[in-house]
């Protein structure tokens, strides 16, 4: 009985020593997570820098900003032609506005301009 206890103690001591030399399976995983986190932080920083540069370029002066808003309010000829074609098909104004992504007032204005140009 005493020999079995001594053998078990020796075996447990041997396993304890082996556990110190065994490689930790989570260290690689931790390193990969750290690398990914670092990479994402760097990419986020670069994206913020690029966004800041773009914002500065867009808002360099008020003149450039006002010219940008003027061009965005104009309606392109292709959209005008689409509105006119839908109106000729007899579509309701609300449907024309939703299909052309315009406000109802813009659709009325385009139709009014077209009717004035025909007269």
N, C-alpha and C positions, 0 to 999 in steps of 0.2 A: 504494500500500500504506500509506503514512504517513497519507494522508487518511482511509482506512477506520479506522485505529486512533484517530485524533483524533475521528472521528464517533462511534465506539463509546464512547470515554471521555466525550464530551459527552452522549451518550444515557444512559449509566449515571449521570452526575452529575445529569441531569434527573430520572431515576427516583428517585434517592436523595433529592432535595429534595421530590418529590411524596409520598414515603413519610412525611415529617414532618407533612404537612398532612392526610394521610388519617386518617379516624376509626377508632379501634381497635374492632373488632367485639365484643371480649370485655368491654369496660367496662360495657355495658348488662347483660350477663349477670352480671357480678360484682356490680353494684348490686342486681339482682333477688335474687340469692342472699343478699346482705347484708340486704336488707329482709325476706326470708322468715325468715332466721335470727333477726333481731331480733324479728319478730312471734311466732315460736314461743317464744322465751325469755320474752317478756311474757305469753303465754298460759299457759305453764307456771308462772310466778310467780303469776298470778291463781288458777290451779287449786290451787296449794299453799296460798295464803291461804284460799281457800274451804274446803279440806279441813281446815285447822287450825281454822277457826271451827266447822265441823261437829263435829270431835272435841271441842272445848271444850264445845259445847252438849250433846253426848251424855254427856260425863263430868263434868258440873258437880258432881254430888255422888254419893256412894255409894248414897243412897236411890233416886235416879233410875235408877242402873245396876242395882240389885237388882230394882226393879220391872220393868225392861225384861227381865231374864233370867227372871223369873217368868212373864211373859206369853208368852215364846217357848217355854217348856216345855209350855204348855197346848196341847191338840189341838183344833182347830176342829171344830165340829159337822158341817160339810160333809164333812170327812175321815172323821169317825166314821161318818157315814151311808154313805159310799163303802165303808169297810171292812166294815160290816154287810151291804151289798148284795152285795159280792164273796163274803163268807162264805156267804150264802144261795144263791149260784150254785154253791157247792161248790169254789171255787178254793182251792188250797193256801196255807198261811200265808206261805210265802216269796214267792209271786206277789203276794199281797195287799200284803205289805210293800213290794215293789218298785214296784207300781203306785201306791201311796199315798204313797211316799217316807217311810215310817216304819220304825223299827226293829222287829224281830220281837217284842221284848218289849212295845212299845207296841201292836202288833196283838193280842197275847194279852190285854193289860190291857183294851183296848176290848171284846173279845169276852167277857171275864169280867164286866165291868161290865154289859154288855147281858144276859147270862144271869142275873145276880143281880137285875136290875131286872124281869125277866119273872116271877120266882118270887114 
